Amino acid sequence: MQAVRNAKHTAEDIARTVGLHVSKAVHIAEEHYQEREGVLTVTGQTNSFQTLIDAKTIVIHVTLNVTFELKAKERHRKKDGQ
């Protein structure tokens, strides 16, 4: 979900520069998924605690494509007498 939030923040920055407002996400697609598991290398020496943790760590990289609906910003009208 953090990836979608990051994409929305980026879209808001871009939309703001052209005077638009980001609305709802209309399409979310996973473009790429890569999973890599750590490997414990046997060297004959005592492994450090960090080496053991690295060997059990799974790193996942996912690329998402998020399409947002853009809308014109609403203009606020002044009430009569103000």
N, CA, C and O atoms as a CHARMM CRD file, in Angstrom:
* protein
*
  328
    1    1 MET  N      0.81300  -1.19400   0.00000 PROA 1      0.00000
    2    1 MET  CA     0.00000   0.00000   0.00000 PROA 1      0.00000
    3    1 MET  C      0.86300   1.26700   0.00000 PROA 1      0.00000
    4    1 MET  O      0.44500   2.31000  -0.50200 PROA 1      0.00000
    5    2 GLN  N      2.07000   1.16700   0.56600 PROA 2      0.00000
    6    2 GLN  CA     2.94200   2.34000   0.58400 PROA 2      0.00000
    7    2 GLN  C      3.29500   2.77100  -0.83400 PROA 2      0.00000
    8    2 GLN  O      3.43000   3.96400  -1.10300 PROA 2      0.00000
    9    3 ALA  N      3.44400   1.81200  -1.73800 PROA 3      0.00000
   10    3 ALA  CA     3.77000   2.14600  -3.13100 PROA 3      0.00000
   11    3 ALA  C      2.65400   2.95400  -3.77600 PROA 3      0.00000
   12    3 ALA  O      2.92300   3.88000  -4.54200 PROA 3      0.00000
   13    4 VAL  N      1.41600   2.61600  -3.47700 PROA 4      0.00000
   14    4 VAL  CA     0.26600   3.35300  -4.04000 PROA 4      0.00000
   15    4 VAL  C      0.21300   4.75800  -3.44300 PROA 4      0.00000
   16    4 VAL  O     -0.06800   5.72200  -4.15500 PROA 4      0.00000
   17    5 ARG  N      0.47800   4.88000  -2.15100 PROA 5      0.00000
   18    5 ARG  CA     0.50400   6.21100  -1.51700 PROA 5      0.00000
   19    5 ARG  C      1.61300   7.07400  -2.12900 PROA 5      0.00000
   20    5 ARG  O      1.41000   8.25900  -2.39100 PROA 5      0.00000
   21    6 ASN  N      2.78100   6.47500  -2.35300 PROA 6      0.00000
   22    6 ASN  CA     3.88200   7.21300  -2.97300 PROA 6      0.00000
   23    6 ASN  C      3.50700   7.66400  -4.37700 PROA 6      0.00000
   24    6 ASN  O      3.81100   8.78800  -4.77600 PROA 6      0.00000
   25    7 ALA  N      2.84400   6.78400  -5.12800 PROA 7      0.00000
   26    7 ALA  CA     2.41800   7.13100  -6.49000 PROA 7      0.00000
   27    7 ALA  C      1.42100   8.28700  -6.45400 PROA 7      0.00000
   28    7 ALA  O      1.46900   9.17400  -7.30600 PROA 7      0.00000
   29    8 LYS  N      0.52200   8.28200  -5.47500 PROA 8      0.00000
   30    8 LYS  CA    -0.47100   9.36400  -5.38100 PROA 8      0.00000
   31    8 LYS  C      0.21500  10.68600  -5.05400 PROA 8      0.00000
   32    8 LYS  O     -0.13300  11.72100  -5.62300 PROA 8      0.00000
   33    9 HSD  N      1.18600  10.66200  -4.14200 PROA 9      0.00000
   34    9 HSD  CA     1.91200  11.89400  -3.81000 PROA 9      0.00000
   35    9 HSD  C      2.63600  12.45200  -5.03400 PROA 9      0.00000
   36    9 HSD  O      2.64200  13.66200  -5.26100 PROA 9      0.00000
   37   10 THR  N      3.24200  11.57000  -5.81300 PROA 10     0.00000
   38   10 THR  CA     3.92800  12.00100  -7.03900 PROA 10     0.00000
   39   10 THR  C      2.91900  12.59200  -8.02400 PROA 10     0.00000
   40   10 THR  O      3.16600  13.64000  -8.61900 PROA 10     0.00000
   41   11 ALA  N      1.78700  11.91800  -8.19000 PROA 11     0.00000
   42   11 ALA  CA     0.74300  12.41500  -9.09300 PROA 11     0.00000
   43   11 ALA  C      0.21700  13.77300  -8.62900 PROA 11     0.00000
   44   11 ALA  O     -0.04900  14.64800  -9.45400 PROA 11     0.00000
   45   12 GLU  N      0.06600  13.95300  -7.32300 PROA 12     0.00000
   46   12 GLU  CA    -0.40800  15.23800  -6.78800 PROA 12     0.00000
   47   12 GLU  C      0.58700  16.34900  -7.08600 PROA 12     0.00000
   48   12 GLU  O      0.18700  17.45800  -7.44200 PROA 12     0.00000
   49   13 ASP  N      1.86600  16.06800  -6.94800 PROA 13     0.00000
   50   13 ASP  CA     2.89200  17.07600  -7.25300 PROA 13     0.00000
   51   13 ASP  C      2.82600  17.49400  -8.71900 PROA 13     0.00000
   52   13 ASP  O      2.89600  18.68000  -9.04000 PROA 13     0.00000
   53   14 ILE  N      2.68900  16.50900  -9.60000 PROA 14     0.00000
   54   14 ILE  CA     2.61700  16.81000 -11.03100 PROA 14     0.00000
   55   14 ILE  C      1.32500  17.54100 -11.37100 PROA 14     0.00000
   56   14 ILE  O      1.34600  18.52700 -12.10800 PROA 14     0.00000
   57   15 ALA  N      0.20400  17.06500 -10.84200 PROA 15     0.00000
   58   15 ALA  CA    -1.10000  17.67900 -11.13300 PROA 15     0.00000
   59   15 ALA  C     -1.14400  19.12800 -10.66300 PROA 15     0.00000
   60   15 ALA  O     -1.69800  19.99200 -11.34200 PROA 15     0.00000
   61   16 ARG  N     -0.56600  19.38500  -9.51400 PROA 16     0.00000
   62   16 ARG  CA    -0.56300  20.74100  -8.95100 PROA 16     0.00000
   63   16 ARG  C      0.12900  21.72300  -9.90100 PROA 16     0.00000
   64   16 ARG  O     -0.28500  22.87800 -10.00800 PROA 16     0.00000
   65   17 THR  N      1.16900  21.27400 -10.58100 PROA 17     0.00000
   66   17 THR  CA     1.90000  22.17800 -11.47600 PROA 17     0.00000
   67   17 THR  C      1.07500  22.59000 -12.69000 PROA 17     0.00000
   68   17 THR  O      1.36000  23.61300 -13.31200 PROA 17     0.00000
   69   18 VAL  N      0.06300  21.80900 -13.03100 PROA 18     0.00000
   70   18 VAL  CA    -0.78800  22.14600 -14.18000 PROA 18     0.00000
   71   18 VAL  C     -2.20000  22.51700 -13.74600 PROA 18     0.00000
   72   18 VAL  O     -3.11200  22.56700 -14.57100 PROA 18     0.00000
   73   19 GLY  N     -2.38300  22.77800 -12.44900 PROA 19     0.00000
   74   19 GLY  CA    -3.66400  23.26700 -11.94400 PROA 19     0.00000
   75   19 GLY  C     -4.76200  22.22900 -11.86600 PROA 19     0.00000
   76   19 GLY  O     -5.93900  22.57700 -11.95100 PROA 19     0.00000
   77   20 LEU  N     -4.41700  20.97900 -11.70800 PROA 20     0.00000
   78   20 LEU  CA    -5.41800  19.92100 -11.59500 PROA 20     0.00000
   79   20 LEU  C     -5.37000  19.28600 -10.21900 PROA 20     0.00000
   80   20 LEU  O     -4.44900  19.52100  -9.43600 PROA 20     0.00000
   81   21 HSD  N     -6.38800  18.47000  -9.94000 PROA 21     0.00000
   82   21 HSD  CA    -6.51200  17.78200  -8.65600 PROA 21     0.00000
   83   21 HSD  C     -6.56100  16.27800  -8.92300 PROA 21     0.00000
   84   21 HSD  O     -7.24900  15.84000  -9.84500 PROA 21     0.00000
   85   22 VAL  N     -5.84400  15.48600  -8.13200 PROA 22     0.00000
   86   22 VAL  CA    -5.85400  14.03200  -8.27300 PROA 22     0.00000
   87   22 VAL  C     -7.09100  13.48400  -7.57900 PROA 22     0.00000
   88   22 VAL  O     -7.35800  13.79300  -6.41800 PROA 22     0.00000
   89   23 SER  N     -7.83800  12.66800  -8.30700 PROA 23     0.00000
   90   23 SER  CA    -9.03300  12.04300  -7.76700 PROA 23     0.00000
   91   23 SER  C     -8.71700  10.58600  -7.44500 PROA 23     0.00000
   92   23 SER  O     -7.64900  10.29600  -6.90600 PROA 23     0.00000
   93   24 LYS  N     -9.60200   9.68800  -7.75800 PROA 24     0.00000
   94   24 LYS  CA    -9.43800   8.28000  -7.39500 PROA 24     0.00000
   95   24 LYS  C     -8.49800   7.54000  -8.34900 PROA 24     0.00000
   96   24 LYS  O     -8.28500   7.95600  -9.48800 PROA 24     0.00000
   97   25 ALA  N     -7.94600   6.44000  -7.85600 PROA 25     0.00000
   98   25 ALA  CA    -7.15000   5.55600  -8.70500 PROA 25     0.00000
   99   25 ALA  C     -8.12300   4.76800  -9.57800 PROA 25     0.00000
  100   25 ALA  O     -9.06500   4.15900  -9.07000 PROA 25     0.00000
  101   26 VAL  N     -7.89800   4.77900 -10.87500 PROA 26     0.00000
  102   26 VAL  CA    -8.80500   4.08200 -11.78400 PROA 26     0.00000
  103   26 VAL  C     -8.21200   2.77500 -12.29900 PROA 26     0.00000
  104   26 VAL  O     -8.93600   1.93700 -12.83800 PROA 26     0.00000
  105   27 HSD  N     -6.89600   2.59200 -12.13800 PROA 27     0.00000
  106   27 HSD  CA    -6.25800   1.35600 -12.60400 PROA 27     0.00000
  107   27 HSD  C     -4.94800   1.14900 -11.84300 PROA 27     0.00000
  108   27 HSD  O     -4.12400   2.05900 -11.74900 PROA 27     0.00000
  109   28 ILE  N     -4.76700  -0.04800 -11.30600 PROA 28     0.00000
  110   28 ILE  CA    -3.51800  -0.42700 -10.63900 PROA 28     0.00000
  111   28 ILE  C     -3.07500  -1.75900 -11.23600 PROA 28     0.00000
  112   28 ILE  O     -3.82000  -2.73800 -11.20900 PROA 28     0.00000
  113   29 ALA  N     -1.86500  -1.78800 -11.77200 PROA 29     0.00000
  114   29 ALA  CA    -1.35300  -3.01800 -12.38900 PROA 29     0.00000
  115   29 ALA  C      0.06100  -3.29400 -11.90000 PROA 29     0.00000
  116   29 ALA  O      0.88600  -2.38600 -11.79100 PROA 29     0.00000
  117   30 GLU  N      0.32100  -4.54500 -11.61100 PROA 30     0.00000
  118   30 GLU  CA     1.67100  -4.96800 -11.24200 PROA 30     0.00000
  119   30 GLU  C      2.44900  -5.20500 -12.52800 PROA 30     0.00000
  120   30 GLU  O      2.08800  -6.06200 -13.33400 PROA 30     0.00000
  121   31 GLU  N      3.51400  -4.44400 -12.71100 PROA 31     0.00000
  122   31 GLU  CA     4.29700  -4.53600 -13.93800 PROA 31     0.00000
  123   31 GLU  C      5.44500  -5.52500 -13.82400 PROA 31     0.00000
  124   31 GLU  O      5.79600  -6.19300 -14.79600 PROA 31     0.00000
  125   32 HSD  N      6.02600  -5.61700 -12.64000 PROA 32     0.00000
  126   32 HSD  CA     7.20700  -6.47100 -12.47400 PROA 32     0.00000
  127   32 HSD  C      7.26700  -6.93000 -11.02800 PROA 32     0.00000
  128   32 HSD  O      6.99600  -6.15500 -10.11100 PROA 32     0.00000
  129   33 TYR  N      7.62500  -8.19600 -10.82500 PROA 33     0.00000
  130   33 TYR  CA     7.77200  -8.75900  -9.48100 PROA 33     0.00000
  131   33 TYR  C      9.05000  -9.58800  -9.45400 PROA 33     0.00000
  132   33 TYR  O      9.25500 -10.45500 -10.30300 PROA 33     0.00000
  133   34 GLN  N      9.89800  -9.31700  -8.48200 PROA 34     0.00000
  134   34 GLN  CA    11.14700 -10.06800  -8.34700 PROA 34     0.00000
  135   34 GLN  C     11.36900 -10.36900  -6.87800 PROA 34     0.00000
  136   34 GLN  O     11.30700  -9.47700  -6.03300 PROA 34     0.00000
  137   35 GLU  N     11.62500 -11.62100  -6.58500 PROA 35     0.00000
  138   35 GLU  CA    11.86800 -12.05500  -5.21500 PROA 35     0.00000
  139   35 GLU  C     13.24400 -12.70600  -5.15400 PROA 35     0.00000
  140   35 GLU  O     13.58600 -13.54400  -5.99000 PROA 35     0.00000
  141   36 ARG  N     14.02300 -12.31100  -4.15900 PROA 36     0.00000
  142   36 ARG  CA    15.37100 -12.86000  -4.01100 PROA 36     0.00000
  143   36 ARG  C     15.57000 -13.24400  -2.55700 PROA 36     0.00000
  144   36 ARG  O     15.35600 -12.43600  -1.65300 PROA 36     0.00000
  145   37 GLU  N     15.98100 -14.48000  -2.34100 PROA 37     0.00000
  146   37 GLU  CA    16.23400 -14.97000  -0.99300 PROA 37     0.00000
  147   37 GLU  C     17.73100 -14.96600  -0.73500 PROA 37     0.00000
  148   37 GLU  O     18.52200 -15.31300  -1.61100 PROA 37     0.00000
  149   38 GLY  N     18.11400 -14.57300   0.46800 PROA 38     0.00000
  150   38 GLY  CA    19.52100 -14.56000   0.83800 PROA 38     0.00000
  151   38 GLY  C     20.11700 -15.96200   0.82500 PROA 38     0.00000
  152   38 GLY  O     19.39700 -16.95300   0.94300 PROA 38     0.00000
  153   39 VAL  N     21.42200 -16.03500   0.68300 PROA 39     0.00000
  154   39 VAL  CA    22.12700 -17.32000   0.62700 PROA 39     0.00000
  155   39 VAL  C     23.21500 -17.32300   1.69500 PROA 39     0.00000
  156   39 VAL  O     23.96000 -16.35400   1.84500 PROA 39     0.00000
  157   40 LEU  N     23.29500 -18.41900   2.42700 PROA 40     0.00000
  158   40 LEU  CA    24.34600 -18.56100   3.43400 PROA 40     0.00000
  159   40 LEU  C     25.55300 -19.21200   2.77700 PROA 40     0.00000
  160   40 LEU  O     25.48200 -20.35000   2.31300 PROA 40     0.00000
  161   41 THR  N     26.65400 -18.48500   2.74300 PROA 41     0.00000
  162   41 THR  CA    27.88700 -18.98900   2.14800 PROA 41     0.00000
  163   41 THR  C     28.71300 -19.66700   3.23200 PROA 41     0.00000
  164   41 THR  O     28.98800 -19.08500   4.28100 PROA 41     0.00000
  165   42 VAL  N     29.10100 -20.90200   2.96100 PROA 42     0.00000
  166   42 VAL  CA    29.91400 -21.65100   3.92000 PROA 42     0.00000
  167   42 VAL  C     31.38200 -21.33900   3.63800 PROA 42     0.00000
  168   42 VAL  O     31.89100 -21.63200   2.55600 PROA 42     0.00000
  169   43 THR  N     32.06500 -20.73400   4.63700 PROA 43     0.00000
  170   43 THR  CA    33.45900 -20.32400   4.46200 PROA 43     0.00000
  171   43 THR  C     34.40600 -21.07400   5.38800 PROA 43     0.00000
  172   43 THR  O     35.62300 -20.92300   5.29100 PROA 43     0.00000
  173   44 GLY  N     33.85300 -21.87900   6.28300 PROA 44     0.00000
  174   44 GLY  CA    34.70300 -22.56600   7.25100 PROA 44     0.00000
  175   44 GLY  C     34.93000 -21.73400   8.49500 PROA 44     0.00000
  176   44 GLY  O     35.46200 -22.23400   9.48600 PROA 44     0.00000
  177   45 GLN  N     34.53300 -20.46500   8.45800 PROA 45     0.00000
  178   45 GLN  CA    34.66900 -19.57500   9.61300 PROA 45     0.00000
  179   45 GLN  C     33.30200 -19.42800  10.27800 PROA 45     0.00000
  180   45 GLN  O     32.26700 -19.71700   9.67600 PROA 45     0.00000
  181   46 THR  N     33.31900 -18.98200  11.50900 PROA 46     0.00000
  182   46 THR  CA    32.07700 -18.73100  12.22100 PROA 46     0.00000
  183   46 THR  C     31.36200 -17.55500  11.56700 PROA 46     0.00000
  184   46 THR  O     31.94700 -16.49500  11.34500 PROA 46     0.00000
  185   47 ASN  N     30.09500 -17.76600  11.26700 PROA 47     0.00000
  186   47 ASN  CA    29.30000 -16.69700  10.64400 PROA 47     0.00000
  187   47 ASN  C     28.86800 -15.67800  11.68000 PROA 47     0.00000
  188   47 ASN  O     28.52500 -16.02900  12.80900 PROA 47     0.00000
  189   48 SER  N     28.88600 -14.41800  11.28900 PROA 48     0.00000
  190   48 SER  CA    28.42400 -13.35800  12.18500 PROA 48     0.00000
  191   48 SER  C     26.89800 -13.39200  12.24500 PROA 48     0.00000
  192   48 SER  O     26.23800 -13.98100  11.38900 PROA 48     0.00000
  193   49 PHE  N     26.36900 -12.76500  13.25100 PROA 49     0.00000
  194   49 PHE  CA    24.91600 -12.68000  13.40300 PROA 49     0.00000
  195   49 PHE  C     24.29200 -11.99400  12.18500 PROA 49     0.00000
  196   49 PHE  O     23.24200 -12.42200  11.70700 PROA 49     0.00000
  197   50 GLN  N     24.93000 -10.93100  11.68100 PROA 50     0.00000
  198   50 GLN  CA    24.41800 -10.21200  10.51400 PROA 50     0.00000
  199   50 GLN  C     24.41100 -11.10400   9.27200 PROA 50     0.00000
  200   50 GLN  O     23.47800 -11.04000   8.47100 PROA 50     0.00000
  201   51 THR  N     25.44100 -11.93300   9.10600 PROA 51     0.00000
  202   51 THR  CA    25.49800 -12.85400   7.97000 PROA 51     0.00000
  203   51 THR  C     24.34100 -13.84800   8.03100 PROA 51     0.00000
  204   51 THR  O     23.73300 -14.16500   7.00800 PROA 51     0.00000
  205   52 LEU  N     24.04000 -14.33800   9.23300 PROA 52     0.00000
  206   52 LEU  CA    22.91500 -15.26100   9.40300 PROA 52     0.00000
  207   52 LEU  C     21.58500 -14.58600   9.08400 PROA 52     0.00000
  208   52 LEU  O     20.71200 -15.19700   8.46700 PROA 52     0.00000
  209   53 ILE  N     21.42700 -13.34300   9.49400 PROA 53     0.00000
  210   53 ILE  CA    20.20000 -12.59500   9.18500 PROA 53     0.00000
  211   53 ILE  C     20.08600 -12.36700   7.68200 PROA 53     0.00000
  212   53 ILE  O     19.01800 -12.57100   7.10300 PROA 53     0.00000
  213   54 ASP  N     21.17200 -11.94900   7.05000 PROA 54     0.00000
  214   54 ASP  CA    21.17200 -11.71000   5.60700 PROA 54     0.00000
  215   54 ASP  C     20.79300 -12.97700   4.83700 PROA 54     0.00000
  216   54 ASP  O     20.11000 -12.90200   3.81600 PROA 54     0.00000
  217   55 ALA  N     21.23200 -14.12900   5.32100 PROA 55     0.00000
  218   55 ALA  CA    20.94200 -15.39500   4.64800 PROA 55     0.00000
  219   55 ALA  C     19.45600 -15.74400   4.71100 PROA 55     0.00000
  220   55 ALA  O     18.95800 -16.47100   3.85100 PROA 55     0.00000
  221   56 LYS  N     18.75700 -15.24600   5.70000 PROA 56     0.00000
  222   56 LYS  CA    17.33100 -15.55200   5.86300 PROA 56     0.00000
  223   56 LYS  C     16.42800 -14.41900   5.38800 PROA 56     0.00000
  224   56 LYS  O     15.20900 -14.48700   5.54000 PROA 56     0.00000
  225   57 THR  N     17.01700 -13.39300   4.82000 PROA 57     0.00000
  226   57 THR  CA    16.25400 -12.23500   4.36800 PROA 57     0.00000
  227   57 THR  C     15.73600 -12.45400   2.95100 PROA 57     0.00000
  228   57 THR  O     16.46700 -12.91900   2.07600 PROA 57     0.00000
  229   58 ILE  N     14.48000 -12.11900   2.73800 PROA 58     0.00000
  230   58 ILE  CA    13.89300 -12.17600   1.39600 PROA 58     0.00000
  231   58 ILE  C     13.66400 -10.73000   0.94700 PROA 58     0.00000
  232   58 ILE  O     13.01000  -9.94800   1.63800 PROA 58     0.00000
  233   59 VAL  N     14.21100 -10.39500  -0.21300 PROA 59     0.00000
  234   59 VAL  CA    14.05800  -9.05100  -0.77000 PROA 59     0.00000
  235   59 VAL  C     13.07200  -9.14000  -1.93000 PROA 59     0.00000
  236   59 VAL  O     13.24000  -9.95700  -2.83600 PROA 59     0.00000
  237   60 ILE  N     12.05200  -8.30200  -1.89800 PROA 60     0.00000
  238   60 ILE  CA    11.02700  -8.29800  -2.93900 PROA 60     0.00000
  239   60 ILE  C     10.99200  -6.92100  -3.58400 PROA 60     0.00000
  240   60 ILE  O     10.88800  -5.90500  -2.89800 PROA 60     0.00000
  241   61 HSD  N     11.08000  -6.89800  -4.91200 PROA 61     0.00000
  242   61 HSD  CA    10.95400  -5.66700  -5.68000 PROA 61     0.00000
  243   61 HSD  C      9.71100  -5.79300  -6.54700 PROA 61     0.00000
  244   61 HSD  O      9.56400  -6.74900  -7.30800 PROA 61     0.00000
  245   62 VAL  N      8.81600  -4.81500  -6.42100 PROA 62     0.00000
  246   62 VAL  CA     7.58900  -4.81100  -7.21200 PROA 62     0.00000
  247   62 VAL  C      7.46600  -3.45400  -7.88500 PROA 62     0.00000
  248   62 VAL  O      7.65200  -2.41700  -7.24900 PROA 62     0.00000
  249   63 THR  N      7.15400  -3.46600  -9.16500 PROA 63     0.00000
  250   63 THR  CA     6.89300  -2.23100  -9.89900 PROA 63     0.00000
  251   63 THR  C      5.40600  -2.16800 -10.19400 PROA 63     0.00000
  252   63 THR  O      4.84100  -3.08200 -10.79500 PROA 63     0.00000
  253   64 LEU  N      4.77600  -1.07900  -9.76600 PROA 64     0.00000
  254   64 LEU  CA     3.35000  -0.87700  -9.99800 PROA 64     0.00000
  255   64 LEU  C      3.13600   0.25900 -10.97800 PROA 64     0.00000
  256   64 LEU  O      3.92600   1.20100 -11.03900 PROA 64     0.00000
  257   65 ASN  N      2.06400   0.16100 -11.73900 PROA 65     0.00000
  258   65 ASN  CA     1.62400   1.24900 -12.60500 PROA 65     0.00000
  259   65 ASN  C      0.26400   1.66800 -12.08000 PROA 65     0.00000
  260   65 ASN  O     -0.68400   0.88300 -12.11200 PROA 65     0.00000
  261   66 VAL  N      0.15900   2.89500 -11.59800 PROA 66     0.00000
  262   66 VAL  CA    -1.09700   3.39300 -11.04200 PROA 66     0.00000
  263   66 VAL  C     -1.57900   4.56000 -11.89500 PROA 66     0.00000
  264   66 VAL  O     -0.83500   5.50900 -12.14100 PROA 66     0.00000
  265   67 THR  N     -2.82500   4.48200 -12.34200 PROA 67     0.00000
  266   67 THR  CA    -3.43200   5.55600 -13.12900 PROA 67     0.00000
  267   67 THR  C     -4.49600   6.23500 -12.27900 PROA 67     0.00000
  268   67 THR  O     -5.40400   5.58600 -11.76000 PROA 67     0.00000
  269   68 PHE  N     -4.37000   7.55400 -12.14700 PROA 68     0.00000
  270   68 PHE  CA    -5.32100   8.32900 -11.36100 PROA 68     0.00000
  271   68 PHE  C     -6.18800   9.19000 -12.27200 PROA 68     0.00000
  272   68 PHE  O     -5.76200   9.61800 -13.34500 PROA 68     0.00000
  273   69 GLU  N     -7.39900   9.42800 -11.82200 PROA 69     0.00000
  274   69 GLU  CA    -8.29500  10.35600 -12.50600 PROA 69     0.00000
  275   69 GLU  C     -7.90500  11.76700 -12.07700 PROA 69     0.00000
  276   69 GLU  O     -7.69800  12.02100 -10.89100 PROA 69     0.00000
  277   70 LEU  N     -7.80500  12.67800 -13.03200 PROA 70     0.00000
  278   70 LEU  CA    -7.48700  14.07200 -12.72500 PROA 70     0.00000
  279   70 LEU  C     -8.72600  14.92300 -12.94100 PROA 70     0.00000
  280   70 LEU  O     -9.48900  14.69600 -13.88000 PROA 70     0.00000
  281   71 LYS  N     -8.92200  15.89400 -12.07600 PROA 71     0.00000
  282   71 LYS  CA   -10.06900  16.79800 -12.18600 PROA 71     0.00000
  283   71 LYS  C     -9.58200  18.23500 -12.04300 PROA 71     0.00000
  284   71 LYS  O     -8.54900  18.50700 -11.43100 PROA 71     0.00000
  285   72 ALA  N    -10.35400  19.14300 -12.62400 PROA 72     0.00000
  286   72 ALA  CA   -10.05500  20.56700 -12.46300 PROA 72     0.00000
  287   72 ALA  C    -10.33900  20.94800 -11.02000 PROA 72     0.00000
  288   72 ALA  O    -11.27300  20.43900 -10.40000 PROA 72     0.00000
  289   73 LYS  N     -9.52400  21.84600 -10.49900 PROA 73     0.00000
  290   73 LYS  CA    -9.74800  22.32100  -9.13500 PROA 73     0.00000
  291   73 LYS  C    -11.02200  23.14900  -9.10100 PROA 73     0.00000
  292   73 LYS  O    -11.30300  23.92200 -10.01700 PROA 73     0.00000
  293   74 GLU  N    -11.79200  22.97400  -8.02200 PROA 74     0.00000
  294   74 GLU  CA   -13.01300  23.75200  -7.86400 PROA 74     0.00000
  295   74 GLU  C    -12.65600  25.15300  -7.41700 PROA 74     0.00000
  296   74 GLU  O    -11.79200  25.35600  -6.56400 PROA 74     0.00000
  297   75 ARG  N    -13.33800  26.10700  -8.01100 PROA 75     0.00000
  298   75 ARG  CA   -13.13100  27.49500  -7.58600 PROA 75     0.00000
  299   75 ARG  C    -14.14600  27.83300  -6.52800 PROA 75     0.00000
  300   75 ARG  O    -15.32400  27.49100  -6.63700 PROA 75     0.00000
  301   76 HSD  N    -13.67500  28.50600  -5.50500 PROA 76     0.00000
  302   76 HSD  CA   -14.56300  28.89500  -4.41200 PROA 76     0.00000
  303   76 HSD  C    -15.21100  30.23100  -4.75900 PROA 76     0.00000
  304   76 HSD  O    -14.52200  31.21000  -5.04400 PROA 76     0.00000
  305   77 ARG  N    -16.52900  30.26100  -4.73200 PROA 77     0.00000
  306   77 ARG  CA   -17.25700  31.50100  -5.00500 PROA 77     0.00000
  307   77 ARG  C    -17.46700  32.26700  -3.71700 PROA 77     0.00000
  308   77 ARG  O    -17.73400  31.69400  -2.66100 PROA 77     0.00000
  309   78 LYS  N    -17.33900  33.56600  -3.83300 PROA 78     0.00000
  310   78 LYS  CA   -17.59400  34.42000  -2.68100 PROA 78     0.00000
  311   78 LYS  C    -19.10000  34.56700  -2.51900 PROA 78     0.00000
  312   78 LYS  O    -19.82600  34.72000  -3.50100 PROA 78     0.00000
  313   79 LYS  N    -19.56400  34.52200  -1.27300 PROA 79     0.00000
  314   79 LYS  CA   -20.99300  34.71600  -1.02100 PROA 79     0.00000
  315   79 LYS  C    -21.31700  36.19000  -1.16500 PROA 79     0.00000
  316   79 LYS  O    -20.46600  37.04900  -0.93400 PROA 79     0.00000
  317   80 ASP  N    -22.56400  36.48100  -1.55000 PROA 80     0.00000
  318   80 ASP  CA   -23.00200  37.87600  -1.69100 PROA 80     0.00000
  319   80 ASP  C    -22.81300  38.61700  -0.37200 PROA 80     0.00000
  320   80 ASP  O    -23.14100  38.10600   0.69900 PROA 80     0.00000
  321   81 GLY  N    -22.28300  39.82300  -0.47200 PROA 81     0.00000
  322   81 GLY  CA   -22.12200  40.66900   0.70600 PROA 81     0.00000
  323   81 GLY  C    -20.80100  40.47000   1.41600 PROA 81     0.00000
  324   81 GLY  O    -20.58000  41.05600   2.47600 PROA 81     0.00000
  325   82 GLN  N    -19.92600  39.66500   0.86700 PROA 82     0.00000
  326   82 GLN  CA   -18.62400  39.46600   1.51900 PROA 82     0.00000
  327   82 GLN  C    -17.53000  39.95600   0.63500 PROA 82     0.00000
  328   82 GLN  O    -16.35800  39.87800   1.00300 PROA 82     0.00000
